[in-house]
Amino acid sequence: MTEGEKPIKLSLEQQFTIRSFDSKVDLMSGEQAKSFLKMLHEQMVIRDTYYKEILKHQWGVGE
C-alpha cells in the first residue's frame, strides 16, 4: 500500500477466507506452493483482462 491510501476494510468472512487460505498454503510443500502460485497468477491476469473488457464494453470504449 502506498502512502496516503486508505486500507480497505474486509468483512469477517473475507478475513476468515484469508486465514483459511494461509493455513492451506502453510501445509503445502515448496513445489506445491510454487505450482499453486503460478496457477493463481495466471487466474489473476485472466480476471484482470475480463474486468478490462467488461469496462470497455460498459463505457463504450474501443468500439
Buried (B, 14 or more C-beta within 10 A) or exposed (E): EEEEEEEEEEEEEEEEEEEEEEEEEEEEEEEEBEEEEEEEEEEEEEEEEEEEEEEEEEEEEEE
